[in-house]
Amino acid sequence: MSPRPRSSRSLRSRVAVGIGAIALAATPALAAPAAVASEPGQHGARQAFPDRIELPDNFQPEGITIGPRDQAYLGSRLDGDILRADLRTGRTTTISQGPGTASVGLKIDQRGRLFVAGGPSGTLRVVDSRSGALLRTYQLATGESFVNDVLISGDTVWVTDSRRATLFRLDLGRGGALPAAATALPLTGDWVQAPPGTNAANGISDTPDGSALLVVNSSDGGLYRVDPRTGATTRVDLGGATLTNGDGLLREGRTLYAVQNRLNQVAVVQLSRDGRSGTLRSTITNDDFDVPTTVARAGRSLYLPNARFSTPPTPTTEHWITRVDAPRGR
């Protein structure tokens, strides 16, 4: 999640493999042209899921997370409202009024709690996804800070700060009990911090073997492996590839999806088990992308909110989620 870029429309998706572009045929539509055969939640009969979900005017989304029953949750950069979107019907509902400050990256845990990064406010909020109640607010940083993205790994919640060479961690207690405070983990080693006022640490994931963290650096396009105990970092060997304008990350098995917001694409990287190296396998693009910022998966589909950073926001500015097919596994 990072500020500023461009505009487009349409519902054709394609995947560019290596340097050449190999078009993948879209799944035949079963209902209206805006829907394709899909089965995100893998429950019940197959049904048509829309390729595009319209959000309220000027909602200004950035993060997305998907919970049970094909329910997606997004936060507004404008005022911090939390929105629930039904991936089957496209229906949206505001479940929690924001504090008047941004909601950016967010993740949902198995207890239905949303951990919501607060951007320049330096906060992490915990919101009940069912009632919308605010359960806890953590003040992670003050001053020059942009608390950006969230990862839930085991019993630990990790948060990036794009303006500081620091990660924050919340160690959950027995039964998922929320701790009294978060702790900071400074990044050392290969990490390159961006100049003041620009973004560095952005999307966060973990390695396939669970031994370390992976953080993309929006400024230099590097993917960094982070020791979760010491904060020592090493740059992941991607064979010369860079993740320019890297934003949200999603790892499934050894496949890492890295959103490149200003490029309107998603890099698909095959990782080694320990996350020390990887190979860029393909790039997902879509005519409907307009500065996508992160990605979540449901069934065979990937869902990306379009932040439209290059479009001046007005009370009637449109925003939406784009659905694309996830590439077949190798």
ROFIMI-728433 format. One record per residue (C-alpha): residue number from 1; residue in one letter; x, y, z. Coordinates in pm, whole numbers, plus 32768, in hexadecimal, padded with zeros to 4 digits. Last residue first. Layout:
<recs>
  zafi  gudren     X     Y     Z
   NUM       A     X     Y     Z
...
</recs>
This chain:
<recs>
  zafi  gudren     X     Y     Z
   330       R  813E  75D6  7B94
   329       G  7FFC  7661  7C1C
   328       R  7EF7  76FC  7B36
   327       P  7EF6  7876  7B37
   326       A  7DED  791B  7C14
   325       D  7CC5  7998  7B4A
   324       V  7C7F  7B0A  7B6D
   323       R  7B84  7BCF  7C40
   322       T  7B9B  7D4C  7C4A
   321       I  7B1A  7E12  7D74
   320       W  7A86  7F6C  7D37
   319       H  7AA0  80E2  7D67
   318       E  79DA  81FE  7CC5
   317       T  7A17  836D  7D17
   316       T  78CB  8413  7D73
   315       P  7930  84DE  7EA6
   314       T  7A74  853A  7DF2
   313       P  7BCA  8496  7DF6
   312       P  7CD2  8506  7CF9
   311       T  7D20  83D0  7C29
   310       S  7E92  8372  7C31
   309       F  7E6D  82A4  7D70
   308       R  7D5A  81CE  7CD8
   307       A  7D55  80E6  7E0A
   306       N  7CD7  7FB6  7D4C
   305       P  7C86  7E93  7E34
   304       L  7D09  7D40  7DC0
   303       Y  7C5E  7BEC  7DD8
   302       L  7D02  7AA9  7D65
   301       S  7C27  7982  7D03
   300       R  7C49  7809  7D0B
   299       G  7BBA  77E5  7E6B
   298       A  7BC8  7937  7F18
   297       R  7D0D  79F8  7F03
   296       A  7D7D  7B4C  7F7E
   295       V  7E45  7C5A  7ECA
   294       T  7EDC  7DAF  7F07
   293       T  7EF7  7F0D  7E78
   292       P  7E51  7F08  7D24
   291       V  7EA0  804A  7C66
   290       D  7D80  804C  7B6D
   289       F  7D5D  7EE2  7B00
   288       D  7C31  7E97  7A20
   287       D  7D06  7E55  78EA
   286       N  7DAE  7D39  79A6
   285       T  7F16  7CD3  79DC
   284       I  7FB1  7BA0  7A7E
   283       T  8129  7B6F  7A5B
   282       S  81D5  7A20  7A43
   281       R  82DE  793B  7AD6
   280       L  83C9  7A2C  7B89
   279       T  84BB  7941  7C37
   278       G  850E  7939  7DA9
   277       S  8625  7932  7EA6
   276       R  865E  793E  801D
   275       G  84F3  78EA  8069
   274       D  8546  77B2  8131
   273       R  8471  76D2  8054
   272       S  84ED  7773  7F14
   271       L  83F4  7864  7E7F
   270       Q  8336  7866  7D33
   269       V  82D4  79CF  7CEC
   268       V  8196  7A4E  7C47
   267       A  81AE  7BC6  7C0E
   266       V  8061  7C7D  7C14
   265       Q  801B  7D9E  7B29
   264       N  7F9E  7F01  7B0C
   263       L  8100  7F8F  7AF8
   262       R  80B7  8094  7C02
   261       N  803F  7F88  7CF3
   260       Q  8133  7E6D  7CC9
   259       V  807C  7D5B  7D8A
   258       A  815A  7C39  7DF4
   257       Y  80C0  7ADD  7DE4
   256       L  81A9  79DB  7E80
   255       T  818F  786C  7E25
   254       R  8245  7773  7F04
   253       G  810C  7711  7FC0
   252       E  8022  7838  7FA2
   251       R  80C5  7987  7FE5
   250       L  8012  7AD5  7FC0
   249       L  80CD  7C1F  7FB6
   248       G  804C  7D87  7FA4
   247       D  8120  7E99  7F08
   246       G  8252  7E87  7E28
   245       N  8283  7FBB  7D4E
   244       T  83A0  7F03  7C9D
   243       L  83B3  7D98  7D04
   242       T  850C  7D53  7C74
   241       A  858B  7C34  7B9E
   240       G  8702  7BEC  7B92
   239       G  86EA  7A7E  7BEF
   238       L  85F6  7AC1  7D09
   237       D  86FB  7A9E  7E1C
   236       V  864C  7B10  7F5A
   235       R  86FD  7C34  8004
   234       T  8774  7BDA  815F
   233       T  86E7  7C70  829E
   232       A  8740  7C5E  8410
   231       G  860D  7CB4  84E4
   230       T  8692  7BDE  8602
   229       R  8583  7AE4  8659
   228       P  84A6  7AF9  8522
   227       D  85D4  7AD4  8438
   226       V  8566  7B9E  830A
   225       R  857D  7B36  819C
   224       Y  856F  7C64  80B8
   223       L  84C9  7C99  7F66
   222       G  8560  7DBE  7EAD
   221       G  84AC  7EBD  7DD6
   220       D  8588  7FDA  7E54
   219       S  847E  80C3  7EE3
   218       S  8357  7FDA  7F11
   217       N  8426  7EE9  7FE5
   216       V  837A  7D98  7FFB
   215       V  8384  7CDC  8145
   214       L  83AA  7B64  8172
   213       L  83B0  7ACB  82CE
   212       A  8476  79A1  834A
   211       S  846F  7830  83AB
   210       G  830C  77E3  833B
   209       D  837D  76E0  823B
   208       P  82CD  7796  811E
   207       T  835B  78E6  818F
   206       D  827C  79EB  8231
   205       S  81BA  7B14  81AA
   204       I  81D2  7C8E  81B7
   203       G  8174  7DA5  80C8
   202       N  820D  7EFF  80FC
   201       A  8360  7F55  818C
   200       A  83EC  8082  80CC
   199       N  830A  81AB  808D
   198       T  8371  8314  8057
   197       G  8369  843F  8142
   196       P  84C8  8414  81C8
   195       P  85B0  835F  80D4
   194       A  8574  81E8  80AD
   193       Q  8618  80EC  8197
   192       V  86F2  7FE2  80F7
   191       W  86EC  7E93  81AE
   190       D  8821  7DBD  8178
   189       G  886A  7D8F  82EC
   188       T  8783  7E35  83E9
   187       L  860D  7E60  841B
   186       P  85A0  7ED6  8576
   185       L  849F  7DF8  8629
   184       A  83A1  7EB9  86F8
   183       T  82C0  7E23  8804
   182       A  8146  7E3C  8820
   181       A  8086  7E80  8960
   180       A  7F91  7DEF  8A5C
   179       P  7F6F  7CAA  899D
   178       L  7E2C  7C32  88F9
   177       A  7DC1  7AD7  8966
   176       G  7DC5  79DF  8847
   175       G  7D57  78BC  8920
   174       R  7E9A  78D5  89E3
   173       G  7F55  7A14  898C
   172       L  7F90  7AC6  8846
   171       D  80EA  7B53  8800
   170       L  80BA  7C9F  874F
   169       R  81DF  7CFF  8675
   168       F  8258  7E41  85DA
   167       L  8350  7E5B  84BC
   166       T  844F  7F72  84A0
   165       A  8523  8025  839D
   164       R  8436  814E  83B0
   163       R  8357  8200  82B3
   162       S  82AA  80CD  8226
   161       D  8259  8038  837A
   160       T  8203  7EC8  835F
   159       V  8126  7DFF  844D
   158       W  8148  7C9A  84CD
   157       V  803E  7BE0  8596
   156       T  80C5  7AB0  864B
   155       D  8012  7976  86BF
   154       G  8049  78BC  8579
   153       S  809C  79BA  846E
   152       I  7FA5  7AD7  8449
   151       L  8032  7BD8  8357
   150       V  7FD8  7D49  8346
   149       D  802E  7E6F  8265
   148       N  8067  7FE4  8280
   147       V  80B6  80A0  83BD
   146       F  8135  81E2  8321
   145       S  8215  82A0  8414
   144       E  82BF  83F1  8442
   143       G  8242  8455  859B
   142       T  81AD  8349  8679
   141       A  81C3  81D0  866F
   140       L  810E  8091  86D2
   139       Q  7FE5  812A  8786
   138       Y  7F13  7FF4  87BA
   137       T  7D98  8008  87AD
   136       R  7CBA  7EF7  883B
   135       L  7B69  7E4E  880D
   134       L  7AB6  7F45  8729
   133       A  795F  7EB2  86E7
   132       G  78FC  7E67  8580
   131       S  780C  7D5D  85FD
   130       R  7878  7C39  8522
   129       S  79D4  7CA5  84B2
   128       D  7A3A  7D06  8615
   127       V  7B40  7E18  85EC
   126       V  7CA9  7E27  8664
   125       R  7D54  7F6F  8612
   124       L  7EC8  7FA1  85CA
   123       T  7F3A  8109  85E2
   122       G  804A  81E8  8552
   121       S  7F49  82EF  84E7
   120       P  8002  8306  8399
   119       G  7F82  81AF  8328
   118       G  7E8D  8114  841E
   117       A  7EC7  7FA1  83EF
   116       V  7D93  7ECC  8439
   115       F  7D90  7D7E  84EE
   114       L  7C35  7CF0  84AE
   113       R  7BB2  7BF3  85A8
   112       G  7ADE  7ACF  8530
   111       R  7B72  79D7  8624
   110       Q  7C37  7929  8512
   109       D  7CEC  7A6E  84C4
   108       I  7C97  7B7F  83C8
   107       K  7DA3  7C56  8326
   106       L  7DBE  7DC9  82DB
   105       G  7E95  7EBD  8216
   104       V  7E12  8024  81FB
   103       S  7D19  80C9  82E7
   102       A  7D4B  8240  82E8
   101       T  7CE4  833A  83F2
   100       G  7B88  83B9  8448
    99       P  7B59  82AF  8555
    98       G  7AA5  81C6  8465
    97       Q  793D  8155  8476
    96       S  7920  7FDB  847A
    95       I  784D  7EE5  83B5
    94       T  7816  7FAA  8274
    93       T  775C  7EBD  818E
    92       T  77A3  7E52  8028
    91       R  76DE  7D6B  7F3F
    90       G  77AB  7CDA  7E22
    89       T  76D2  7BA3  7E22
    88       R  77CB  7A86  7E40
    87       L  78F9  7B4A  7EBE
    86       D  782A  7BE3  7FD6
    85       A  78DB  7D28  8036
    84       R  790D  7D9C  819F
    83       L  7984  7F02  81D2
    82       I  7A54  7F96  82EB
    81       D  7A55  8113  830A
    80       G  7BAD  81AD  8343
    79       D  7B59  830F  82D2
    78       L  7BEE  8340  8177
    77       R  7CD9  8219  815B
    76       S  7BAD  8134  8174
    75       G  7BD2  7FCE  81EF
    74       L  7B6B  7E8E  8143
    73       Y  7ACF  7D45  81AE
    72       A  7A71  7C24  80C9
    71       Q  7960  7B28  8118
    70       D  796F  79E5  8052
    69       R  78C4  7917  8160
    68       P  79EC  7931  824F
    67       G  7AE7  7A50  8246
    66       I  7B99  7B09  812F
    65       T  7C90  7C26  8164
    64       I  7CBA  7D66  809D
    63       G  7D91  7E9F  80C4
    62       E  7D89  7FE3  7FFB
    61       P  7C2B  8068  7FCB
    60       Q  7BC8  81D4  7F83
    59       F  7A54  81D0  7FDE
    58       N  7A1F  82F6  7EEF
    57       D  78DA  8265  7E67
    56       P  7874  8121  7F12
    55       L  7920  7FEA  7E88
    54       E  78CE  7F38  7D42
    53       I  792C  7DCB  7D2A
    52       R  79C3  7D5C  7BDF
    51       D  79F6  7C01  7B50
    50       P  78AD  7B93  7BEA
    49       F  788E  7A31  7C74
    48       A  77AE  7941  7BB3
    47       Q  7751  7804  7C6B
    46       R  77D6  76AA  7CAA
    45       A  7706  75EC  7DA7
    44       G  774B  75F1  7F1B
    43       H  789C  7640  7FB6
    42       Q  79EA  767C  7F0F
    41       G  79F3  77E1  7F97
    40       P  7A70  787C  7E52
    39       E  79B7  779A  7D5B
    38       S  79C1  783F  7C08
    37       A  7908  7853  7AC0
    36       V  7922  79B8  7A43
    35       A  785A  7AF5  7A7A
    34       A  7855  7C4A  79CF
    33       P  77CA  7BB8  788A
    32       A  768F  7B4D  7944
    31       A  7658  79DD  798E
    30       L  7735  78B0  7953
    29       A  7865  7960  78BF
    28       P  7973  7887  7825
    27       T  7ABE  7883  78E5
    26       A  7BB3  7976  7845
    25       A  7CB7  78EA  7757
    24       L  7E1D  7929  77C1
    23       A  7EE6  7A0A  76DD
    22       I  805B  79C7  76CE
    21       A  8129  7B06  76D1
    20       G  82A0  7AE2  769C
    19       I  83A6  7B58  7795
    18       G  8365  7A4E  789D
    17       V  81F4  79F3  7899
    16       A  80FA  7B0E  786D
    15       V  7FA8  7AB4  7901
    14       R  7E63  7B42  7884
    13       S  7D1E  7BBF  7910
    12       R  7C09  7C66  784E
    11       L  7B01  7D1D  7918
    10       S  7B13  7E84  78AA
     9       R  7B96  7FCE  793B
     8       S  7CC7  80AD  796A
     7       S  7D66  81BB  7A48
     6       R  7EAE  822A  7AEC
     5       P  7FA4  826D  7C19
     4       R  7FEA  82EB  7D93
     3       P  8037  8286  7F02
     2       S  80A6  8139  7F8F
     1       M  8000  8000  8000
</recs>
